[in-house]
């Protein structure tokens, strides 16, 4: 009986504009490339996972442990990234194989895996990015294109001069305008604080913790929609109690807060929904792919950080006096 394993790199995943390709992988042999890559304008180094589908007689778990079953020989491959603007090729980069990132133990060959690494900018000026993967021995080509998600525009709070209150039990609404090519959004508030060693206050280290406020999804990926994510204000203290370790040897002083929005494309959302359906249902749902002549996902996400907000006086006082965080040793 023929068995097939799709190679999925988990750490790349975090998608309907491109076409879905129907692949009959159990037909007579035909090469299929698997590609996973998510570009982010805030990154300077980008990694793309390129491997292959394997089909064969026998035990699929045993085949998965054979490097040649899942990896393409890098000397036979060209992985090219192209930036296009208004249909014109602006620049391109040839990505280099990199085997320094280990794969965790599991059913697939480890510890070495081959990723393709590139150092190039990702512009949010209307550019499209195209990845082209060529088997130089056979001439086989797989490719995909993606738009770049633009930046979120925050509308509430409006200004960094507006102190934030997380002391009472009312609901806070954080508002923003959805960006072009964005579909789903996560908001986190990153809270910075200093730790001072109590026996030597000159020993200070800055740390932070992320408060995941929530998720929302726009109706379209055209941009311009008024979006809102709500949270009960005093959940801030429960978040600190659950995420900041108790350490009687330090005192802590609150610092700034940053709003961190992560926006992903419609392709990304579709891909994750299909993956979740396959994981949670016995139904035979075909995998989503936006890679022509292949399987996988090539898309973008964008991290928009809006910095330098601060807690109001009431919240700073509650950090010192609240029984919820009394063991964390915050001081004013």
N, C-alpha and C positions, 0 to 999 in steps of 0.2 A: 504494500500500500504506500502510495506517495504521501510524503508529509512535507509541510512547508513552515518555515519560521520567518517572520518579518522582524527585521532588526530595528528596534526603536531605542533611541538614545534619550533616556528620561530627563536628563538635566537640561535639554534644549527646550522642553515643552513648558511653558508658563503661563476657525479659520474659515463668499461663495462666488466670489468674483471670478476666480480661476476655474477652469473646467475640471470636471471629475472624469478620470480615466478608468474605464472598465478593463481589468486585466484578467485574462484566463491563464493563471499561473500554472495550472495543472495540464495544460495542453502540451503539444510537442515543445521541446526546449526552445526558449527564447530568452535572451538576456534582459534582466530588469535591474536597474540601479535604484538603490534606496538613498534618499537624501533628506537630511534634517538640518535646518539652519534658521535661526531667528536673528536678524540684524537689529541693532539698537543704536540710534544716533548718539547716545551718550557713551558708547564703547569705542575705543580706538583699535582694539584687537578683536577679530571675529573668527569664530570656529564653525566649520561646517562638517557634519558627519556624512561620509559617503561610504556605503557598503553595498551589498547585493542580496537579492533573494536567492535562496538555494532550495532546490527541489531534488529529491532523490529517493531511492528505495532504501528501506531499512529504518534504523532508529534515529529520529530527528535530534534527540538529545545528544547522541554521540556525534552527529554531524556538526552540531553547534559548537563543539569543543575543538573543531579543526579550523585553524585560522583561514585556510583557503576557501572554506565554505561561506564565510561571511565578509571577508575583506578582499578588496581589489588590490592588485599589486600597484603601489604608487608610481613605480617607474613606467607603468603602462598607461597612466591616467593624466589627464589635464583637467584641472578644476579652475575655471575662469569666472571672475566676477566683473560684470560690466555695469557702469552707470550710464543711464540714458536720460536726457532731458528734452522734452518736446519731440520725441522720436529720433533724436540725434545722439549717437554714441559720443559721450564726453571723455571717458577714460575707462581703462580696464586694469585688472590685477590678476596675476596667476598665483593661486594659493599654494602654499607649501605643505607637504605632509608633516605631521607632528605626532609622535608616539609617546610623548612625555607624560600625558595625562592618563593615569592608570584606570582600568575598568575594575569595578568591584567584582568580587567573586560571585558566580552565578552559573546559569546554564550555558552562557556563551563563553567563547575563548577569552581568557584573561591571563595576565594582567594588562597586556599591551593592546591598545586599540589605536587605529590611525584616524586622526582628525586632520582636516585641512585648515590651515591658519592663514589669515590675511590681515595686513595692517592697512586700513583705508578709511576715509571718512564716509559717513552716511548722512547725506544732506536732506533737510526737510524743506526743500525749495520746489517740490513737484517732481523730483527725480524718481525714476523707476530703477530697480536693480534686477539684473538678470544673471542667473547662475547657469553655466553651461558645463556639463561634465562629459568628457570625451574619452572613450577607450581608444587609445592610439593604435592598438593592435588590430582591433576589429572595425574601427570607425563608428562604433555605436555611440549615439549622443542622447543624453537626457538633459532637459532644461526646465527652468521655471522663472517666472517674473513676479515681482511684488512692488506695490506702492509702499511709500514710507509714511507711517503714522505721524501726524503733526503734533505740536505741543498743545496740552490742555491750557485753557484760559480760565483761571480761578476768578469767581465773582463774589464769593462770600467765604471767609472774611475778605474784605476789600484791601485792607492795608495792614502792613506789619505794625503800625502804630495802634492797632485795635487789639488790646490784650485779650487773651482767651480765658474763659471761665469754665473750669471742669469740676467745680465744687458742689453745685446743686444737682437736683434730680430731674431737671427739665431736659428737653431734647434739643440738641444743637443740630443745625442744618448747614452742611457744607455744600456750596454750589459752584458749578463750573460749566463751561461751554464745551461740548464735545468737539474733538478735532477731526479734520478730514481724514478718512481711511481708518478711523477708530470705531470699534463696535462695543467692546466691553472694557470696564475700568475698575481698578482697585485703588482705593485711597488708604494710605497709611499716614499717621502722624509720627514723625521721628522725634523722640524726646531725648535731648542731650543732658547729661549731668556730669559733674566733677566728683571724683572720689578723692578724699584727703585722708591719708594715713594718720590716725589719731595721735601717734607718738612723734610724728614728724610731718607737720602740715605742709612742708615744702614738697613732699612727695604727693603729686597730684596727677591723676590720669583722667582723661575725658572718655566717657562711655555714652552709649545710647541704647534705647530700646524702641522697637517699632510697635505702634498701636494700630492694628488693622481695623480701620473704621468700617469697611464694607465694600460691596461690589454693586455695580449697576450696569445696565446695557442700554445703548441708544437704539432708537427705532431703525435707523439706517446708518450707513458709514459715510454719509455726505458731509457731516460736521454741522456745527451751528445750533445744535439742540441744547436747551437749558436743562442741565442735569442736577440731581441732588442726592446726597447720601446723608442719612440721619444717624445720630448716636445719642444715647443717654450720657450726659456729661460726666456723672460721677463714676462711670465705668472706667475712667482714666485711672482711678485709684486701685480698682480690682486688677486692672492690667499690670500696674506696677508691682502689686503684691505677688502676682503669678509669674513675673518675668525677671524681676531684679533680685538677685540672691541676697540672703541675709548674711551680713558680715559685720560682727561687732567691732572689728578693728578699723573701720573706716567711718567717716562722716561724708554725707553727700549734699551737694549744692545744686539746685536746679539751674538749667541753662536754657538755650533757645529751643524752639520747635520748628521743624520743617514739614511742609505738606509734600508728600511723595505720591504722585499719580502714575500708575502703570497702565498704559493703554495698549490693547491688542486688536488685531484686524479681524474682519469677518471670517476669513479663512481659518484663523487660529481658533475662533469660537466654534466653527463648524467641526473642525478636526477634533476638538476636545469632546464635543457632544457625541460624535460618532464613537470615539474611544470609550467614553463612559457607557454608552449603550451596549457596546460589545462586551464590556467587563461585567455588566449587570444583567444581561439578558441572554437567553439561549437562542434568540433570533439570529438568523444568518444575515447580518447587516454588512454590506460591502464596505471596506475601508475607504475613507475620504483621502484623496491625494490631489495636490495641485502641481505635481511634477509630471511633465509630458515624457512618455517612454519610461516611467519609473513610478515609484511609490514614495510617500513621505510628505513633508511640509517644508516649504520655503516661504518665509514671511518676515514681517517686522513687528516690533513693539517699540514703545517709546516711554521713557521714564522722565517725567516732568517734575522737577523739584523747586518748590517755592519756599525760600528760607527766611529765617530771622523773625519768627513770631515768638511771643513770650507769654507766660502765664500772668494772670492778673493777681492783685494783692490777696484776694480771698483764697485763691487756689494755692498760692505759695504758703499762706498761713496754714491751710488744711494739710499740706504736705508734712508739716511739722507736728500737727496736733491730731490728725485722724487716726483712729484705732486700726483702720484697715492697713496702714503703711507704717505704723509706729516702730516696727522692728527694722525698718530700712535706714533709720538714722539720718533723715533729711534735716538740715538746719537752714536758718535764714541768714 
